[in-house]
Amino acid sequence: MIPPSWLDELDVRNEDNVSRTAAYLELYTHLRAQDLDLPWVLMAHLVSRNAGYLMSDLARQVERMPLMKSAIENLFALLERANWLIFHDAWWHLGCHLLGRPLERPRVPEFMIEAWARRSSERELVLDLVHNEQHLIEHRAVHHPDLAEGARLLAMIEQSGREKPLIFPIPDAPSISVGGFADLSRRIDTGRRIYDQVLADRGRRDALWAWARAHPHTGSREVYGGKPGPTIRAAWPPARARSIWAGVHEPMEPDPAYP
């Protein structure tokens, strides 16, 4: 269903926000060509795009507010770590499933193995995946002690009312924002709203897929008509990301609360 080499390309495809966002779209497009529609993969692409837009915003703010450089860079590291972890986990277990390979603990929580086995409805499977990935990053990124400075800055942005809604560049797209990234239940509910209000509708799903294929992701908001900004690769090359926090691209550390 997918080339076996794709699973071996995990690290290359997870190099930065641009490569992983493109990989999600490539996978979704590849599966659609085989009449298999996995909307979570398109959701992952769209959410990863939006993470890239925020990363680009942060790069601009570093230049404008040099006294906030440490907190801004730490927030970038938080976003990059979460983005990296989700791709690292999702690409592996989706790839194994599509190649017919067994999904075994400790890499995949038991409920995920059961979800694939029982062939859940489309919506149930999307929500199971959202549940898994948001629990996965809860202590490894969102509440990691090394990333607390960035988490505090994000909370300040939210409290000031300057949080930007997620961008879905189609007519009549709903306005969806997390409204409290530190809250696990809010992040999970955001995934539910993205599916229910955007991707459950096949027409909207097809329109977003077509738009994404026509507009390669760079991280700049200019791609959808927003304010021009630096690209991810110009602002946050992998070497710089790793210099900000050595753990940003490290293997997934154990989490006793959630394997």
C-alpha positions in Angstrom: 0.0 0.0 0.0 3.1 2.2 0.5 6.7 1.7 -0.6 8.5 -0.1 2.2 11.3 2.4 1.9 9.1 5.1 3.3 9.3 3.5 6.7 13.1 3.6 6.5 13.0 7.3 5.6 11.5 8.3 8.9 14.4 10.4 10.1 15.0 12.1 6.8 11.3 13.0 6.5 11.3 14.3 10.1 14.2 16.7 9.5 12.1 19.8 10.0 8.6 21.2 9.8 8.7 21.5 6.0 9.8 17.9 5.4 7.3 16.3 7.7 4.4 18.5 6.5 5.2 17.5 2.9 5.5 13.8 3.9 2.0 13.8 5.4 0.6 15.3 2.2 2.6 12.8 0.0 1.2 9.9 2.1 -2.4 11.2 1.9 -2.2 11.7 -1.8 -0.6 8.3 -2.4 -3.4 6.6 -0.5 -6.1 8.6 -2.2 -4.8 7.3 -5.5 -5.6 3.8 -4.2 -9.1 4.9 -3.1 -8.1 4.9 0.6 -9.0 8.1 2.5 -7.4 8.5 5.9 -8.5 12.0 7.0 -6.2 12.0 10.0 -3.3 12.2 7.7 -4.7 15.3 6.0 -5.4 16.7 9.4 -1.8 16.1 10.4 -0.7 17.9 7.3 -2.9 20.9 8.0 -2.0 21.1 11.7 1.7 20.8 10.9 1.3 23.6 8.4 -0.2 25.8 11.1 2.6 25.0 13.4 5.0 26.1 10.7 3.2 29.4 10.4 3.5 30.0 14.1 7.2 29.1 13.9 7.6 31.7 11.2 5.8 34.3 13.3 8.3 33.6 16.2 11.3 34.1 13.9 10.0 37.6 13.1 9.4 38.3 16.8 13.0 37.4 17.6 14.2 40.3 15.4 11.6 42.7 16.8 12.0 41.8 20.5 15.6 40.8 21.1 15.1 41.0 24.9 12.6 38.1 24.5 14.9 36.0 22.4 15.4 33.2 25.0 11.6 32.7 25.6 10.8 32.9 21.9 13.5 30.4 21.0 12.3 28.1 23.8 8.7 28.3 22.5 10.0 27.4 19.0 11.8 24.4 20.6 8.5 23.3 22.3 6.6 23.5 19.0 9.4 21.7 17.1 9.7 19.0 19.7 5.9 18.3 19.6 5.8 18.4 15.8 8.8 16.0 15.7 7.4 13.6 18.3 4.0 13.3 16.6 5.6 12.6 13.2 8.1 10.2 14.7 5.3 8.2 16.3 2.6 8.5 13.6 4.7 7.8 10.5 6.0 4.7 12.1 2.7 3.1 13.3 0.7 4.2 10.2 3.5 2.9 8.0 3.5 -0.5 9.8 -0.3 -0.7 9.6 -0.3 0.0 5.8 2.5 -2.5 5.2 0.7 -5.1 7.3 3.4 -5.3 9.9 2.4 -6.0 13.6 1.9 -3.0 15.9 3.5 -4.0 19.2 4.0 -2.4 22.5 5.8 -0.5 23.8 5.9 1.6 20.6 2.1 1.8 20.3 -0.3 2.0 23.3 -2.6 -1.0 23.6 -5.7 0.9 22.8 -4.2 1.9 19.4 -3.6 -1.8 18.6 -7.2 -2.5 19.5 -8.4 0.4 17.4 -6.8 -0.8 14.2 -8.0 -4.4 15.0 -11.6 -3.5 15.4 -11.7 -1.3 12.3 -13.2 1.7 13.9 -15.4 4.1 12.0 -13.5 6.9 10.3 -14.4 9.4 13.1 -13.5 7.0 15.9 -10.1 6.3 14.3 -9.4 10.0 13.8 -10.2 10.7 17.5 -8.2 7.7 18.6 -5.2 9.1 16.8 -5.7 12.6 18.1 -6.0 11.1 21.7 -2.8 9.2 21.2 -0.6 11.9 19.8 -1.7 14.6 22.3 -1.0 12.3 25.2 2.3 11.4 23.6 3.5 15.1 23.7 1.9 16.0 27.1 5.0 15.4 29.2 7.6 15.0 26.5 7.0 18.5 25.1 4.1 20.6 26.4 5.0 20.2 30.1 8.7 19.3 29.7 10.7 21.2 32.4 13.3 22.3 29.9 10.5 24.0 27.8 8.7 25.7 30.6 9.9 29.2 29.5 8.3 28.7 26.1 5.1 27.3 27.6 4.8 30.4 29.8 5.2 32.7 26.7 2.6 30.7 24.8 0.2 31.1 27.8 0.8 34.8 27.8 0.0 35.1 24.1 -3.2 33.2 24.6 -4.2 35.3 27.6 -3.6 38.5 25.7 -6.0 37.5 23.0 -3.3 37.4 20.3 -3.6 33.7 19.6 -4.3 33.2 15.9 -6.9 30.7 14.8 -5.9 27.7 12.6 -5.9 28.5 8.9 -8.1 26.4 6.6 -7.9 28.2 3.3 -11.4 27.4 1.9 -14.6 29.4 1.8 -16.6 29.6 5.0 -13.9 27.8 7.0 -14.8 27.8 10.7 -12.6 29.7 13.2 -10.8 27.1 15.4 -8.2 27.9 18.0 -7.0 25.8 20.9 -7.5 28.5 23.6 -5.2 26.8 26.1 -2.4 24.7 24.6 -1.2 23.5 28.0 -4.6 21.8 28.6 -4.6 18.3 27.2 -8.4 18.1 26.9 -8.5 21.4 24.9 -5.9 20.0 22.4 -7.9 16.8 22.0 -11.1 18.8 21.6 -9.4 20.9 19.0 -8.7 17.8 17.0 -12.3 16.8 17.3 -13.5 20.2 16.1 -11.2 20.1 13.1 -12.6 16.7 12.0 -16.3 17.5 12.8 -16.3 21.1 11.5 -13.9 20.8 8.6 -12.8 17.3 7.4 -16.0 15.3 8.0 -17.4 17.1 5.0 -16.0 15.4 1.9 -16.3 18.5 -0.2 -14.2 20.6 2.2 -11.7 17.7 2.5 -11.2 17.6 -1.2 -10.9 21.4 -1.5 -8.2 21.5 1.2 -6.4 18.6 -0.4 -6.4 20.4 -3.8 -5.3 23.7 -2.2 -2.4 22.0 -0.3 -1.1 20.3 -3.5 -1.2 23.6 -5.3 0.6 25.5 -2.5 3.8 23.9 -1.2 4.4 24.5 2.5 7.3 26.9 3.4 6.2 28.2 6.8 5.5 31.7 5.5 1.9 32.9 5.8 2.4 34.5 2.4 1.5 31.1 0.9 -2.2 31.7 1.7 -2.2 35.5 1.3 -1.2 36.3 4.8 1.6 38.7 5.9 4.9 37.7 4.3 7.5 36.2 6.6 10.6 34.1 6.7 10.5 30.5 5.6 11.1 27.8 8.2 14.4 26.7 6.5 15.7 30.3 6.4 14.7 31.0 10.0 15.0 27.7 11.8 17.4 25.3 10.1 17.8 22.0 11.9 21.3 22.9 13.2 19.9 26.0 14.8 17.0 24.1 16.3 19.3 21.7 17.9 21.6 24.5 19.2 18.6 26.0 21.0 17.8 22.8 22.9 19.8 19.6 22.5 16.7 17.4 23.1 14.6 18.8 20.3 15.3 15.9 17.9 16.4 13.2 20.4 14.7 9.8 20.5 11.4 9.7 22.4 12.1 9.5 26.2 10.1 7.2 28.5 6.9 8.6 30.0 5.5 6.5 32.8 2.1 8.2 32.5 1.8 7.3 28.8 4.1 4.8 27.0 
